[in-house]
Amino acid sequence: MKIGSKLILSFNETKRHFKYLESLYIKRCCSDNNCEDMMTIVLSEDFNNSISHKKLIIKFTGIQKVKLNGMGSVAALNINIFDLTDSQMEDVKYKINEDEENIFSFYCKSFSFSIKDE
């Protein structure tokens, strides 16, 4: 099994407990002649953090072709990550989309995630 596939499986196991969007932000980091866009998504276990203070922090690097839609009254998110390492897309290894409310989709070259207890 590919490393990317193992990472996706681990993410899928973890994300089941974190569905509520707390924040989503995009940042551009530049050095010399190179710029890279990154996205961070923070999810919580419950809607208003009254039960748990744990957060799932997901960081995506080298994001491309970002599509954001209106968020309205979003209740819960379902983030999916697809391994595209076998595709011919330059600097793209993953496709990410949110399919519950169709809030966002994009491509990236890497991602990581961690749980933080606040």
Buried (B, 14 or more C-beta within 10 A) or exposed (E): EEEBEEBBEEBEEBBEBBBBBEEBEEEEEEEEEEEBBBBBBBBBBBEEBEEEEBBBBBBBBBBEEBEEEEEEEBEEBEBBBEBBEEEEEEEBBBBBBBEEBEBBBBBBBBBEBEEEEE
